[in-house]
Amino acid sequence: MTRATFPAMATSRAVMSEDGQGESVASARVQISDECLELEGLSAAEVLTLRAWIGRINGSTNIQPYLVEESPGRFRLFVGTAAERARTTKGLQ
């Protein structure tokens, strides 16, 4: 496999195998859209970490970003005007 990064650069765990040499199939899915970054299919530890972050990220002093768990294990991270819209929508529910 040809790598487009230098060995010292960070590499996503989703594309690294156990020995760090090749690609592997990951169950996690990351989708980038105009509105948000969507994460799902995470490990239990990753879900717990993101749940712990929700309180810190969505504090009253931070207008953005805005992190939401839509269904168990499915998270969306909003920034900019999308964060404002998501925060307003969540407040109206």
Summary of the structure (lengths in Angstrom):
residues: 93
radius of gyration: 16.0
end to end distance: 48.5
largest distance: 49.5
contacts: 194
relative contact order: 0.14
helix: 32%
strand: 22%
